Amino acid sequence: MDMNIEEIIQQLRSERGRIDAAIAALEGSRTGATRGRRPGKAAKPIAGAKRRGRPAMSEAERKRLSVQMKKRWAERKAAQAKAAKA
């Protein structure tokens, strides 16, 4: 424990300098060098552009799918209840 306080302070300042330089390098690589849009910015839809993916469902198709899913969920819930009792 022969280190005096001045040596400890000097070492801490040196360490802080290295950390500050590392942070600055990381921040510098993050700004300006990004590709694509910035995080948090939503893409704006282009007027007249075609919608990609599945075609829209009609009201009747949506209703039919809803009934099927409710039936499937009821069967699954009944099977889980039966398994829990056994």
C-alpha positions as CSV (number, residue, x, y, z in Angstrom):
1,M,0.0,0.0,0.0
2,D,2.9,2.4,-0.8
3,M,0.9,4.0,-3.6
4,N,0.1,7.5,-2.7
5,I,-3.1,9.2,-3.6
6,E,-1.5,11.3,-6.4
7,E,-0.4,8.1,-8.2
8,I,-3.9,6.6,-7.8
9,I,-5.5,9.8,-9.2
10,Q,-3.1,9.8,-12.1
11,Q,-4.0,6.2,-13.0
12,L,-7.7,6.9,-12.7
13,R,-7.4,9.9,-15.0
14,S,-5.4,7.8,-17.5
15,E,-8.1,5.1,-17.4
16,R,-10.8,7.7,-17.8
17,G,-9.0,9.0,-20.9
18,R,-8.9,5.6,-22.5
19,I,-12.6,5.0,-21.7
20,D,-13.6,8.4,-23.1
21,A,-11.6,7.7,-26.3
22,A,-13.3,4.3,-26.7
23,I,-16.8,5.8,-26.2
24,A,-16.0,8.6,-28.7
25,A,-14.8,6.0,-31.3
26,L,-18.0,3.9,-30.8
27,E,-20.2,7.0,-31.1
28,G,-18.4,8.2,-34.1
29,S,-18.8,4.8,-35.9
30,R,-22.5,4.9,-35.0
31,T,-23.3,8.4,-36.5
32,G,-23.2,9.0,-40.2
33,A,-22.1,5.5,-41.1
34,T,-25.5,3.9,-40.8
35,R,-27.4,2.4,-43.7
36,G,-31.1,2.5,-44.3
37,R,-33.5,4.6,-42.3
38,R,-32.8,5.8,-38.8
39,P,-34.3,3.9,-35.8
40,G,-37.6,5.1,-34.7
41,K,-38.7,6.5,-38.0
42,A,-41.6,4.6,-39.6
43,A,-41.6,4.1,-43.3
44,K,-44.2,6.3,-45.0
45,P,-46.6,4.5,-47.4
46,I,-46.2,5.5,-51.0
47,A,-49.4,6.8,-52.6
48,G,-50.6,4.4,-55.3
49,A,-48.2,1.6,-54.4
50,K,-49.4,-1.9,-54.5
51,R,-49.9,-3.7,-51.2
52,R,-47.5,-6.7,-50.8
53,G,-48.3,-10.0,-49.1
54,R,-51.6,-11.7,-48.8
55,P,-54.7,-10.3,-50.5
56,A,-57.2,-8.7,-48.2
57,M,-59.9,-11.0,-46.8
58,S,-63.6,-10.4,-47.4
59,E,-65.9,-9.9,-44.4
60,A,-67.4,-13.4,-45.0
61,E,-63.9,-15.0,-45.0
62,R,-63.0,-13.2,-41.8
63,K,-66.2,-14.4,-40.2
64,R,-65.6,-18.0,-41.3
65,L,-62.0,-17.9,-40.0
66,S,-63.2,-16.5,-36.7
67,V,-65.7,-19.3,-36.2
68,Q,-63.0,-21.9,-37.1
69,M,-60.5,-20.5,-34.7
70,K,-63.0,-20.2,-31.8
71,K,-63.9,-23.9,-32.4
72,R,-60.2,-24.9,-32.5
73,W,-59.6,-22.9,-29.2
74,A,-62.6,-24.5,-27.5
75,E,-61.4,-28.0,-28.5
76,R,-57.9,-27.3,-27.3
77,K,-59.2,-25.8,-24.0
78,A,-61.4,-28.9,-23.5
79,A,-58.5,-31.2,-24.2
80,Q,-56.3,-29.3,-21.7
81,A,-59.1,-29.5,-19.0
82,K,-59.5,-33.2,-19.6
83,A,-55.7,-33.7,-19.3
84,A,-55.6,-31.7,-16.1
85,K,-58.3,-33.9,-14.5
86,A,-56.6,-37.1,-15.5
